[in-house]
């Protein structure tokens, strides 16, 4: 492809506990992005390396066959299962897999590689045994083992060689080599070899989610099963063998879930409560029916397209039934629960305890570890108890939400308030509440936000609150009642109704509250504003922004929303004496239509925090506004430069921390 554009490096939302998107893309060896209109994009015909071209052509053939399935969700999941293409899976369908705890099925791993190897080995073994000279020399199994290596490697390349696929490929190849030379192999050694080779090839893979989840699951499965002594049964009949296999499968599922639990909490802040049931139902169905049929269809495709299509249709029908089962399980309210983000100390402590469960011997060592871990967890609990509920200071975090505004307030005693939620124009493309604000809250062990404040219904202040309304059980919402005729506002209003949050009428609202010893004053708009018909223009919404002031002792902070010069003049008329504040969150992200000199003189801030997006298209903050702040000798902090800005006060002075 050829196109004119400027390549920009990736940049994170720089908040504590936030997802490191820049590192995530670096691990994929992608270092920047560029944007261009479709009509300016030029496709250049170019043949790649022979192997790459062959793989690409075969993948296209596989896609064509899979796209004969009539059901679109079945199509996209089948592509993920057979050739590792997960990009087209819609967000709601991916969430169903995650709520059921079967998201691992979408990764091509040991199950897939094992099926390919098993099918090829069986076919080759049956074919070689037809030759008498091979049977006489006992070469059947060794020959089938050698012949299975090629198709296994070919399928791994076809599927894209994800970290889970690489791990499975190396382990299976190591097993086949030991089988070929008649040597016993140790599974943990195979796992260590796979990790070593992958890290030698690409050391940063250690920090990728898929690497950690894949190796973590297999490691704890092997360790857990090794701790269970094989008990010989006195009845070697098939019911006993079947029962033992069922028990082993359940143990594998339990150890895989336990081994990846803290990683799932750390990266996804969610655990599935129906995972055991879903895995017991779906993994055998997928592993013994859908995947073998689908993979066999891939093997048949070069020989007979019609037979391959018939196999894919049958596998697609089975997959559609599996998806219906997942939808039923995911529909339960308690199918999955959100969790806090565990700290590194908590993760290490958990794995230490899990290791002691797996270790059946060395009772003295087990007691010592249990005692040490218990002491660590008690100290950790006391630390978070103080940080979350027992602190006596006022804490404010102006979050980095790009071109928008969001601030978390933690009052003395632990009550919380979220003032605006940031957001982009469409939550379908990027949900600021889910991707940025929720991980930040959960990293602070906050599972409920007591009060939400919406300054005005613009998407860059409102859209992030939709997810918070649905998942953080707020007790009340403070809002002027101003409405907008946009899809974003309709989503917000629907979330308000469904959450059951208390929304007091603005004209009846107590404008002077005390929360945890902190005075909260609503300065603007006047109580009668909600009874007026607001024009639908952006300027009108901005000037009807909710203006909130928090005061603790001699320290105060002013949140003016997106007010402009007109509303600033109204504030000077009605409540000039209430404006002075040591900290000011810049009105309207530092727009030149706000921060008039008269308003700034009345507030006279010592600290100004500007919430604005990196190199945003509006040019915020404007140079002239920065100059006005500098004239007041105010210290200036910017979320686009400093990341999240944390402020803390004991009522005497403000302490500022940046990322």
Buried (B, 14 or more C-beta within 10 A) or exposed (E): EEEEEEEEEBBBBBBBBBBEEBBBBBBEEEEEEEEBEEEEEEEEEEEEEEEEEBBEEBBEBBBEBBBEBEBEBBBBBBBBBBBBBBEEBEEEBBBBBBBBBBBBBBBBBBBBBBBBBEBBBEBBBEBBBEEEEBEEEEBBBBBBBBBBBEBBBBBBBBBBBBBBBBBBBBBBBBBBBBBBEEEEBEBEEBBBBBBEBBEEEBEEBEEBBBBBBBBBBBBBBBBBBEBEEEEEEEEEEEEEEEEEEEEEBEBBBBBBBBBBBBBBBBBBBBBBBBBBBBBBBBBEBBBEBBBBBBBBBBBBBEEEEEEBBBBBBBBBBBBBEBBEBBBEBBEEEEBBEBBBBBBEEBBBBBBBBBBBEBBEEEEEEBEEBEEEBEEBBEEBEEEBEEBBEEBEBBBBBBBBBBBBBBBBBBBBEBBBBBBBBBBBBEBEEBBBBBBBBBBBBBBBBBBEBBBBBBBBBBBBBBBBBBBBBBBBBBEBBBBBBBBBEBEBBEBBBEBBEEBEBEBEEBEEBEEEBEBBEBBBBBBBBBBEBBEEEBEEEEEBBBBBBBBBBBBBBEBBBBBBBBBBBBBBBBBBEEBEEBBEBBBBBBBBBBBBBBBBEEBBEBBBBBBBBBBBBBEBEBEBBBEEBBEBBEEBEBBBBBBBBBBBBBBBBBBEEBEBEBB
